[in-house]
Amino acid sequence: MFELQPSYFSHYKVTHIVSWLLALMLMLSLL
C-alpha cells in the first residue's frame, strides 16, 4: 500500500467512480 498523497488518490477514485456511474446511467437511459 502506498501512502503518497492519500487524499489525492481517494479524490481521484471518487471522481472516477462518479464519472463511471454517470456514463452507465446515460447508457441505460439511451436503451
LONU-318623 format. One line per field, with one value per residue (C-alpha): residue in three letters; residue number from 1; y negated, x negated, z. Coordinates in steps of 0.25 Angstrom, whole numbers. Layout:
residuo	c(ALA/...)
num	c(NUM/...)
north	c(Y/...)
east	c(X/...)
up	c(Z/...)
This chain:
residuo	c(MET/PHE/GLU/LEU/GLN/PRO/SER/TYR/PHE/SER/HIS/TYR/LYS/VAL/THR/HIS/ILE/VAL/SER/TRP/LEU/LEU/ALA/LEU/MET/LEU/MET/LEU/SER/LEU/LEU)
num	c(1/2/3/4/5/6/7/8/9/10/11/12/13/14/15/16/17/18/19/20/21/22/23/24/25/26/27/28/29/30/31)
north	c(0/-14/-25/-36/-47/-38/-50/-52/-37/-36/-48/-42/-29/-36/-45/-32/-25/-36/-38/-23/-23/-35/-28/-16/-23/-31/-18/-12/-24/-22/-8)
east	c(0/-5/-4/-8/3/15/25/21/23/36/41/37/44/57/57/54/66/75/72/73/87/91/87/95/107/106/105/117/125/122/127)
up	c(0/-4/6/-4/-5/0/-1/-16/-18/-11/-18/-32/-28/-24/-37/-46/-39/-41/-55/-58/-51/-59/-72/-68/-65/-78/-86/-78/-82/-96/-97)
